[in-house]
Amino acid sequence: MTDPFSIVTGCVGLITAAGATTKAITSFIRDCRAARGDLTTVARELADLQLILELLKDDGQGDELPNSLQAQIDQIIERCESIVKDIKIVLKRCKAPSGAIAWAANEKKEVEDLKRELTTYRESLSLTVETTTLLIARSIKADTEAIRNQAQFIPVIKDNTEKILEEIQWFRISHQPENSNVKPKNILLEEYLDGLTVYAESVCGDEVPEPDGEGKRRKGNNTTNNLPAAEPTSNSYVKKAAGIEEEESPPEFLSLERRCKNCKSHVDKEAFKTKHCASVHNQK
């Protein structure tokens, strides 16, 4: 079984190594001003890596992550630490009086390659941090009653999961070697992305279960009844069902009836023939 705290230990070690390399970069720039532009991007990459590691260190406490994924994360962290230390070694070689010449001739290219590889692994760890934020979905999924109470959050969780899966796929495609015959695939990265994909897909299922007998299904935040909807009824429908003929009033009579309602007078068909309600008032 993978040590649940191995990720935490690895993150702490890599954060320390990144800090030491950042100091080495600052010292080297003082001696070789020409390298400032190149090494500034490296220093920024190390700062971004440290931020991701701090977040991953917090998320990596406990056994929430699958053992296989924990092992792959450990390998990614170990590789990052090796790269960070290699950058520091290259800078140390350039500390000689001819360091600026050596930097421009050979070492600059080597540091650029190391930085590019470090960026790849840092971005992959960033995907892990995004995925672990969905752990709450899996804990909710373990409790059916909680799912019913939190059903409105399921569509948001699914949407976030789909976005992460799209990011993983885009990341995988963008880091494929241009010529596989010359440069083989990064097996470590491929296996890690496979594990991360499986983990992201398992965070949230497609359907929310319902106990039998309730007559309802929930998917996302939509609730549907198995009972058919009642048809609308009206006074006309009731009268027809009882066999009562309903005589339709002419529009003019309806208009007169509306006017006479204002004076609270009853208007019958005789009043309609005179087209005035005064006849009714006079009769009263």
C-alpha positions in Angstrom: 0.0 0.0 0.0 1.3 3.4 -0.9 2.2 5.7 2.0 -0.5 8.4 2.1 2.0 10.9 3.3 4.6 10.2 0.6 3.1 12.9 -1.6 3.4 15.4 1.3 7.0 14.4 1.9 7.9 14.6 -1.8 6.3 18.1 -2.1 8.2 19.4 0.9 11.5 18.1 -0.5 10.8 19.6 -4.0 9.7 22.9 -2.5 13.1 23.1 -0.7 15.0 22.1 -3.8 13.2 24.7 -5.9 14.0 27.4 -3.3 17.7 26.5 -3.4 17.8 26.6 -7.2 16.0 30.0 -7.2 18.7 31.4 -5.0 21.4 29.9 -7.3 19.7 31.7 -10.3 19.7 35.0 -8.5 23.4 34.6 -7.6 24.3 33.6 -11.2 22.4 36.6 -12.7 24.6 38.9 -10.6 27.7 37.5 -12.2 26.3 37.0 -15.7 23.9 39.8 -16.6 23.4 38.4 -20.1 21.6 35.4 -18.7 19.0 37.5 -16.9 16.4 37.3 -19.6 16.7 33.5 -20.0 16.8 32.7 -16.3 13.9 35.0 -15.3 11.5 32.6 -17.0 13.1 29.7 -15.2 12.7 31.5 -11.9 9.1 32.2 -12.7 8.5 28.5 -13.5 10.0 27.5 -10.2 7.7 29.9 -8.4 4.7 28.5 -10.1 5.9 25.0 -9.3 6.2 25.9 -5.6 2.6 27.2 -5.5 1.2 24.0 -7.1 3.2 21.9 -4.6 1.8 23.8 -1.7 -1.7 23.1 -2.9 -0.9 19.5 -3.7 0.7 19.0 -0.3 -2.6 20.0 1.4 -4.7 17.8 -0.9 -2.3 14.9 -0.6 -2.8 14.4 3.2 -4.8 11.2 3.7 -5.8 8.3 1.5 -8.4 9.9 -0.7 -6.3 9.5 -3.8 -6.1 6.0 -5.4 -2.9 4.1 -4.6 -1.9 3.8 -8.2 -2.3 7.6 -8.8 -0.4 8.4 -5.6 2.5 6.3 -6.9 2.5 8.1 -10.2 2.4 11.5 -8.5 5.4 10.4 -6.4 7.3 9.6 -9.6 6.4 12.9 -11.2 7.6 14.8 -8.1 10.8 12.8 -8.0 11.5 13.6 -11.7 10.8 17.3 -11.0 13.2 17.3 -8.1 15.9 15.7 -10.4 15.3 18.4 -13.0 15.5 21.3 -10.4 18.7 19.9 -9.1 20.2 19.5 -12.6 19.5 23.2 -13.3 21.4 24.1 -10.2 24.3 21.9 -11.2 24.4 23.6 -14.7 24.6 27.1 -13.1 27.3 25.9 -10.8 29.4 24.9 -13.7 29.1 28.4 -15.1 30.5 30.1 -12.0 34.0 30.0 -13.4 35.6 33.2 -14.8 34.6 32.0 -18.3 31.1 31.2 -17.1 29.4 33.8 -19.4 31.0 32.2 -22.4 30.1 28.7 -21.3 26.5 29.8 -20.7 26.1 31.2 -24.2 27.9 28.2 -25.8 26.3 25.2 -24.2 24.6 25.6 -20.8 21.8 28.0 -22.0 20.4 25.3 -24.3 20.6 22.7 -21.6 18.7 24.9 -19.1 16.1 25.7 -21.7 15.5 21.9 -22.2 15.3 21.3 -18.5 12.9 24.2 -18.0 10.6 22.9 -20.8 10.4 19.5 -19.3 9.8 21.0 -15.8 6.9 23.0 -17.3 5.3 19.8 -18.7 5.4 18.1 -15.3 4.3 21.2 -13.4 1.2 21.5 -15.7 0.4 17.8 -15.2 0.5 18.3 -11.4 -1.8 21.3 -11.8 -4.4 19.0 -13.4 -4.1 16.8 -10.3 -4.9 19.8 -8.0 -7.9 20.6 -10.1 -9.1 17.0 -10.0 -8.7 16.6 -6.2 -11.1 19.6 -5.7 -13.9 17.3 -6.9 -13.3 14.8 -4.0 -16.3 16.2 -2.2 -18.4 14.8 -5.1 -17.3 11.3 -4.4 -17.9 11.6 -0.7 -21.4 12.9 -1.4 -21.9 10.1 -3.9 -21.2 7.5 -1.1 -24.3 8.8 0.8 -27.6 8.4 -1.2 -29.5 10.6 1.1 -26.9 13.3 0.9 -27.2 13.1 -2.9 -30.9 13.8 -2.8 -30.3 16.8 -0.6 -27.5 18.1 -2.7 -28.9 17.2 -6.1 -28.7 20.8 -7.3 -24.9 20.6 -7.2 -24.6 17.5 -9.4 -24.7 19.4 -12.8 -22.0 21.7 -11.6 -19.8 18.8 -10.5 -20.3 17.0 -13.8 -19.5 20.2 -15.8 -16.3 20.7 -13.9 -15.4 17.0 -14.4 -15.9 17.3 -18.1 -13.8 20.4 -18.3 -10.9 18.7 -16.5 -11.2 15.7 -18.8 -11.0 18.0 -21.8 -7.9 19.7 -20.3 -6.2 16.3 -19.8 -7.0 15.3 -23.3 -5.7 18.6 -24.7 -2.6 18.3 -22.5 -1.9 14.8 -23.8 -2.3 15.9 -27.5 -0.2 19.0 -27.1 2.7 17.1 -25.6 2.9 14.3 -28.2 6.3 14.1 -29.9 6.2 15.6 -33.4 8.1 12.6 -34.8 7.6 9.5 -32.7 10.3 7.7 -34.8 12.9 10.1 -33.5 11.6 10.9 -30.0 9.7 8.3 -28.1 6.7 9.1 -26.0 7.1 10.1 -22.3 5.9 6.8 -20.8 5.9 8.3 -17.3 3.7 11.1 -18.4 1.4 8.9 -20.4 0.8 6.5 -17.5 0.2 9.4 -15.2 -2.4 11.0 -17.5 -4.1 7.6 -17.9 -4.4 7.3 -14.1 -5.6 10.9 -13.8 -8.3 10.4 -16.4 -9.7 7.3 -14.7 -9.7 9.1 -11.4 -11.5 12.1 -12.8 -14.1 9.9 -14.5 -14.8 8.1 -11.2 -15.4 11.3 -9.2 -19.0 11.7 -10.3 -21.4 9.2 -11.9 -24.0 9.9 -14.5 -27.1 9.2 -12.5 -28.4 9.8 -9.0 -29.9 6.7 -7.5 -33.4 6.9 -6.0 -35.0 4.4 -3.5 -37.8 2.2 -4.9 -41.3 3.2 -4.4 -41.0 6.9 -4.6 -42.1 7.1 -8.2 -39.4 9.7 -9.1 -36.2 9.8 -11.0 -33.5 12.4 -10.6 -30.7 13.2 -13.0 -28.8 16.3 -12.2 -31.3 18.8 -10.7 -34.3 17.7 -12.8 -37.1 15.8 -11.1 -39.8 13.9 -13.1 -42.9 12.1 -11.9 -44.1 8.8 -13.3 -47.7 10.0 -12.9 -49.4 11.4 -16.0 -50.1 15.1 -15.9 -53.7 16.1 -15.1 -55.6 17.6 -18.0 -56.9 21.2 -17.5 -60.7 21.5 -16.8 -63.0 24.4 -17.4 -66.7 25.4 -16.7 -67.5 24.7 -20.3 -66.1 21.2 -20.0 -68.1 20.5 -16.9 -71.4 21.8 -18.4 -70.9 19.6 -21.5 -70.2 16.6 -19.4 -73.5 17.2 -17.6 -75.5 17.6 -20.8 -76.1 21.3 -20.4 -76.1 23.3 -23.6 -74.2 26.5 -23.2 -75.4 29.4 -25.3 -72.8 31.6 -26.6 -73.4 35.3 -26.0 -72.7 37.8 -28.9 -69.7 40.0 -28.4 -71.9 43.1 -28.2 -73.8 41.7 -25.3 -70.6 40.8 -23.5 -69.5 44.4 -23.9 -72.7 45.7 -22.5 -72.6 43.3 -19.6 -69.1 44.5 -18.7 -70.4 48.1 -18.6 -73.4 47.3 -16.5 -71.3 45.5 -14.0 -69.9 48.9 -13.0 -73.3 50.0 -11.8 -74.2 46.6 -10.3 -77.3 46.2 -12.5 -78.5 43.0 -14.0 -78.6 42.9 -17.8 -80.8 40.3 -19.5 -81.4 39.7 -23.2 -84.2 42.4 -23.3 -81.8 45.0 -22.1 -79.4 43.9 -24.7 -82.0 44.5 -27.4 -82.4 48.1 -26.3 -78.6 48.3 -26.3 -78.8 50.3 -23.1 -79.1 49.3 -19.4 -81.4 52.3 -18.6 -84.5 50.2 -19.4 -83.5 47.8 -16.7 -82.9 50.6 -14.2 -86.3 52.2 -15.1 -88.1 48.9 -14.6 -86.6 48.6 -11.1 
